[in-house]
Amino acid sequence: MRPAGGRGVPTAPRALLALLALLGPLLGALGAPAELRVRVRLPDGQVAEESLQADGERDSISLELRKPDGTLISFTADFKKYVKIFRALILGELEKGQSQFQALCFVTRLHHSEIIPSQAMAKLRQKNPRTVRQAEEVRGLEHLHMDAAVNFSLGALLSPHLRNVCAEAADAVYTRQQDVRFWLEQGVDSSLFRTLPKDTEPPLPRCGQGGDRAAPCVCHYSLSLAWYPCMLKYCYSRDRPAPYKCGIRSCQKGYSFDFSVPQQQLCLWAEDP
Ligand SMILES: *[C@@H]1O[C@H](CO)[C@@H](O)[C@H](O)[C@H]1NC(C)=O
């Protein structure tokens, strides 16, 4: 969080400053990135709490969702760098000898039309925070084949958000060669990326289908962004010369990631039926 009174405040007229000082306690988080907390209905019917933050200055949006099973999903859209980052913190089952949690990071190209601009997101307010929200539009499941890895220690060259978001997943930051090609055109250094071994012959088995636990396999992970503002709505009025922004359209979208792991232990959720 930024310190209270961000840029611009020192140059504000004295009278306005005095007024802000009076209103301060009422305005709450003045100067901090705008946050919206919503209750959302997950695709399986359960209710979860989601937090959406917009940072107009860094031109980014982040979304965090805690699933009832304890999994923490986060999504970051970095509009400046055309990067979106998905992170999953998955709780392990200690009684099965699994580690406390496993972290995964998937980094792909952000298209600016996928989610509303950060400035619009920062202005969103809700009337009733208790409402359980269900997205107006369900977007199709997207399958992503992750065939490259990002070197975490150089990750800031791709997006300054990567260092914080993927810290727990330093050894598991995946991306796609098609996204890499786009970022290279944007001037990102190629030393950040490493192509993962090509599909072998015969193809690697899917993790969790028996087989040697120490052998490589293809791991699969799916997540869903249960509710996010995907489009601005425009309204028309006789009193205005042009259509104006009057709300948002909400979407739900699922993503399914495939990636190879050197051993099945690194795909712990695949071991459950
Ligand atoms: C990541 O980059 C650093 C700095 O260039 C390098 O020392 C390290 O070996 C790289 N790691 C991998 C896994 O390639």
The ligand as an SDF file (V2000), in Angstrom:
LIG
                    3D

 14 14  0  0  0  0  0  0  0  0999 V2000
   18.4040  -17.5590  -14.2660 C   0  0  0  0  0  0  0  0  0  0  0  0
   19.1620  -16.4130  -14.5310 O   0  0  0  0  0  0  0  0  0  0  0  0
   20.2750  -16.2520  -13.6620 C   0  0  0  0  0  0  0  0  0  0  0  0
   20.9200  -14.9030  -13.9600 C   0  0  0  0  0  0  0  0  0  0  0  0
   21.2110  -14.7630  -15.3290 O   0  0  0  0  0  0  0  0  0  0  0  0
   21.2360  -17.4140  -13.8940 C   0  0  0  0  0  0  0  0  0  0  0  0
   22.3600  -17.2960  -13.0440 O   0  0  0  0  0  0  0  0  0  0  0  0
   20.4920  -18.7320  -13.5940 C   0  0  0  0  0  0  0  0  0  0  0  0
   21.3100  -19.8190  -13.8880 O   0  0  0  0  0  0  0  0  0  0  0  0
   19.2180  -18.8130  -14.4180 C   0  0  0  0  0  0  0  0  0  0  0  0
   18.4600  -19.9820  -13.9590 N   0  0  0  0  0  0  0  0  0  0  0  0
   18.0250  -20.9370  -14.8010 C   0  0  0  0  0  0  0  0  0  0  0  0
   17.2530  -22.0320  -14.1800 C   0  0  0  0  0  0  0  0  0  0  0  0
   18.2240  -20.9110  -15.9940 O   0  0  0  0  0  0  0  0  0  0  0  0
  1  2  1  0
  1 10  1  0
  2  3  1  0
  3  4  1  0
  3  6  1  0
  4  5  1  0
  6  7  1  0
  6  8  1  0
  8  9  1  0
  8 10  1  0
 10 11  1  0
 11 12  1  0
 12 13  1  0
 12 14  2  0
M  END
$$$$
